[in-house]
Amino acid sequence: MPKASIIISYYNNISNLHLILKALNKAEKSEDIEVIISEDNNAAETIRFIEEIRKIVCFPIIHEYQEDQGFRKCLSLNNAIKISNSDFMIFIDGDCIPHKKFISSYLKAKKKNTVLFGRRVVLSEKISQKIINQKKIDKITIFKLILSHSKRIEDSLYFPLLNKLAREKLTGILLGCNMGINKEALIAINGFDEDYNFPGGGEDSDIEWRLKYLPNIKFVSMRFQAIVYHLYHPQFFDDEKKMKSTLFMKNKIKNGNYFCKNGIKKIT
C-alpha cells in the first residue's frame, strides 16, 4: 500500500501537469506514493498523455475523470478519495509544482488526527512562462524569484527550524493546493461538499470548518517544509464569486452540519 495518495486537481493544462509529474518523479520518497489525477473533464489528450508518462515515472498513476459539465471539482475530489489506496491524502492543484522535499516532508509529519497545511509561492507571469517553455523545474532560486517580482517569496524557503518558530493563524488556513489529511478524517465529514458547484475557493474553507468539529483533531503548519510553486494564470473568479462562496459557506456553518449531505455519501 502506498504511504500517501497525491491527488492533483486538474483541468485542461497538460503543460502544467507534465511539470508537476516531473517534479514528483524527482522528489524524495517518490517511490512511496501513488498519484491520482482528479480531472474535472475527460479530455482525450489527457488520456494519451498519461498513457505515455506512466512509462517513465516511478509511481503508479490513477486517472479519475468525468464529463465536463461545469465546475464539479468537489465531485471529482470525492471520487479520487474513494479510489485511493492509501490512508493519507495529499492535495495539490494542477498549477502548483512541488518542491523536491514536498513528499518526504508530508510523510515525516503525518499523524493520526492531524490535518497538515502548507502555503504556496506565487510565481510571476515572467518566470512561469520561462519554466513552461524550458520545461525545467530545478532552477528556481530566491534570487530569480526576486528579480521576476514573484510573490510570497518567503514561502520558498526550505527551513524546518523556521516552521517551529513561526505561528499560523487558525482561520482560513487550508488551501487545496497544499494540504495533507488522513482518509479517515475525510470520511468522517463525508468528504468535500458537492453543493459547491461554482468557483470561488469555498470548497477548501468548507472542509476546514467541518474538520474542526472532529474530536481531538489538530491542525499543523507545513510552512518552510512542504513547498509548492504556483504557476501564473489569469484569475478564474472575481470578488463577486468569492462573496457568493463566502455567504454560501456562512449558511452552511449556521446549520452546523459538519457531515455534509452531498458528499461521498448522498443523504436525502
ABEGO torsion letter per residue (X at the ends): XBABBBBBBBBGBAAAAAAAAAAAAABBGAAABBBBBBBBEBBAAAAAAAAAAAAABABBBBBBBBBBAEBAAAAAAAAAAAABABABBBBBBAABBBBAAAAAAAAAABBBGBBBBBBBBBBBAAAAAAAAAAGBAAABBAAAAAAAGBBGAAAABBBAAAAAABBBBABGABBAABBBBBAAAAAAAGEBBAABABBGGAAAAAAAAAAAABBGBBBBBABGABBBBBBBBBBABBAAAAAAAAAAAAAAAAAGBABBABBABBBX
